[in-house]
Structure formats: C-alpha cells, structure tokens
C-alpha cells in the first residue's frame, strides 16, 4: 500500500507485484479525451484514461494497463456523481459500445467535441485559429441514423447480471452489435435508439421468425449457420431498404424469411439478399440480389435526389449532412465562375451540392462503384457541369491530370479518417488554389495536414459539426486561404 498526501486530498493506491495493477481512491475525473475516453490524473502525475466515467465524477480507479506516460483503468466506485450526467435512455448502455456518451448531457457532449477539435488544431497542427464558431449540434439527439447493420450469432454475449441471475439462459441466439474489441461476440439488442422505426420492429421480427422456424444463427468461429447480417437503410423520402446476408444458399428458408418480411412490412421498398460463403461478412465483393421492389432507395437534399444502393456510401445522419454540406459550400464562397476540384468525392454528393454555384466541378474518387453512382446521380439531377474520375488519389491527382482538366480555383477535400496522403498535400501546394475547404471526420489527421500547408495557407474559418450525438465523433470544416 502506498499513500500520497496532497494539500486538498489524500490518495491511496495499492499495487500487486504480480500484475502491477493499481487502485487509486477518490480521484476526480477532469476532462474528456480522444476516442470517448475520459481523463483523471494519478498522484504520480500520469494521466489515467477511463471508459466508464464522465468529467466531474469522483471515483475509485482500478488500473489494468500501465504505459510510460499513462494508465488505462476503470472506475470501480463512484463517490460523487458529476452534474454533467444524465440518465441513459438505452437498456444496453454500458455493454453496447455504440453510444459511449449517452450518460453525459448533450450540451456537455458538444462542449468536449468542440474542445477536442480546437486542441487538435492548436496542439497537433500548431495552427493559428480565427475566433471559433460554436459547434453545430444535431436537432435530433436520437433516431438520427439512416443506416444500421446488425449481426447474427448462435452464442450471444451474456451480461454479468444475466450470469449472476437464476434465469434460464437457454436462448443463446442474438441479433445485434459486436461487443467492443471482440470480433465473435454479439450483444442481442431489444431496442436501439439510433434509427427510427420501423427499424426495431423489422429487426425483432426477423429474429422472432428465425427462432420460430429454427433457422441457424451464424457461428463466426466455426463458420457455420444460415443467417449472417441484417442491414436496414431508411431515407428522408420514406424509402426503406432491407438486406439479409446468408452464409449458405438455402432457397426454401431464405424465401420463407423474405416473404414474411415483405408481407409483414409492405412499406419496405427494397428487399434484397446476399449469399456470402467467405470468412468475413463484408459485402463489397459480393453480389446483391434484389428479391422484391427496387435495388435502391432515394435520398433527397436541397432539391437533389441521390440513388442509394446496398453498397453506397452516404452520410448516415441525413439532416446533419445537409448542414455540413451547406457549411462547406458557404466556406467555398462560389460565384459561378470557379473551377472546383472535389477530392475523395465518394458518390459525388458534395460535388453536386455545390455545382449550381460553380462553373465546373471535377470529382476524384478511388472506388469505381462510387464513381459509377456519382455519374448516375448527376444524370438523374440533370447536372451537366460535373465530371467524375476514378483512381488512387495520390496517383491520379498529378500534373497531367491538372493539365487535362484545368487549374482549380477552389479545392474541396473530404478524405477518410487517415487524412490525405502527403503526396496529395504536396500536389495541392503545387497547384496552389486560392481556397481550400477541408472537411474532416478526424480533426487529429486534419491538423497534421493543415500543418503541412501552414506556410502557404492560413485558416480563416473553422466550424465543428456534430453528426453523431451520444458518441465522441465529430466532423470539422476548415477554410484555408492564401497568406
């Protein structure tokens, strides 16, 4: 046992020589950090990252990992509960890893998201920032997602409460989400508060029908079973897509389930299935077969229609995507005379969203299917001043490409979480457009890229947007203008 004396508080810690785990008592949680973790300080000055407390809590902590500069631990006893707390609405909170901040009031979620963006830009990027525009919160704190994916399992995750109870645990089938960090463990979900009805009704009906008819739920370790995954997509137009992924080609049982879905939920506009016999359940290399209705649904935004298929990428919070794209368009300040490059264009949503205010937009994306969808959507919307090209960004976005398609006045870039490849950043600097609008889902990699451009470009506007309430994720839009 060791004792640390501080002016206002005495800390006690114990350490097992065998596993070097430590216990700290009555420690205040002081901040929120990356990846949804919260932060406390150990008596030795090291940071402690916690997964089950929020700022303002005073807790006892059991550490389970020690590194040179920090610990990772868990709050084991709560002496004082933070005023920032709120009661989680979901019965699965604490076990399901999907909504880690559901116990923090939304106004405080926004505060810590804004703080994370500012800290990343200043500490990682060492960027001089203009006066911060307050983060744009989501009008809907729940039921905001338009796409959910659920997994089947024949050996569901049992909570500690279930294990300690005297209840019959014969029902081992699950249809729900992966336990964080466990690829083969599925938590059975009764009600999810992320996607509006009929999402819960469809999922629960599928599970009930499958159990009633003794369908085999998938076993990931043994690669056995019939039912693998369930995808539900909804749209602002009222369309509903349901895609069931089967492990084997069992026509009789497949038709039985799909007919039941079609009869029970006539509002489903796209009912599809996949036969996937490979080891993983990714669908991008699989054939998607339309069983009933259309092979797509439609999303609408600002008078534009976007055709969405089972493999399409589309922002999962439709309402906030509209706000995000409006900010990007406003930052670009287009007058109708500009040539705009939209890098990492995906299915071309931003490109088409800004096209009315530009002379021409050129979109570049590495995924061929996404470019096919972008071209189709542009034709659907009657937009003739956009062009889309496919290729690895660091290879296709070269001097020959610029010479062929023109010198851009504005570049809009919306890269994946890893940010832009350094060759892409260098090429942007070589092209030297007047403005760059950088949309990011990871302000840490955004800050890294901004630092590389800081000698030439100054950040003149920045706006954080909350796309995913109840989680730590946050988008950020930055406007860079030449110095």
Buried (B, 14 or more C-beta within 10 A) or exposed (E): EEEEEEEEEEBBBEBEEEEEBBBBBBBBBBBBBBEBBBBBBBBEEBBBBBBBBBBBBBBBBBBEEBEEEBBBBBBEEBEEBBEBBBEBBBEBBBBBBBBBBBBBBBEBBBBBBBBBBBBBBEEBBEBEBEEBEEBBBBEEBBBBBBBBBBBBBBBBBBBEEEEEEEEEEEEEBBBBBBBEEEEBBBBBBEEBBBBBEBBBEBBBBBBEBBEEEEBBBBBBEEEEBBBBBBBBBBBEBEBBBBBBBBBBEBEEBBEBBBEBBBEBBEEBBBBBBBBBEEEEBEBEEBEBEBBBBBBBBBBBBEEBBBBBBBBBBBBBBBBBBBBBBBBBBBBBBBEEEBBBBBBBBBBBBBBBBBBBBBBBBBBBBBBEBBBBBBBBBBEBBEBEBBBBBBBEBBEBBBEEBBEEBEEBBBBBBBBEEEBBBEEBBBBBBEBEBBBBBBBBBBBBBBBBBBBBBBEEBBBEBBBBBBBBBBBBBBBBBBBBBEE
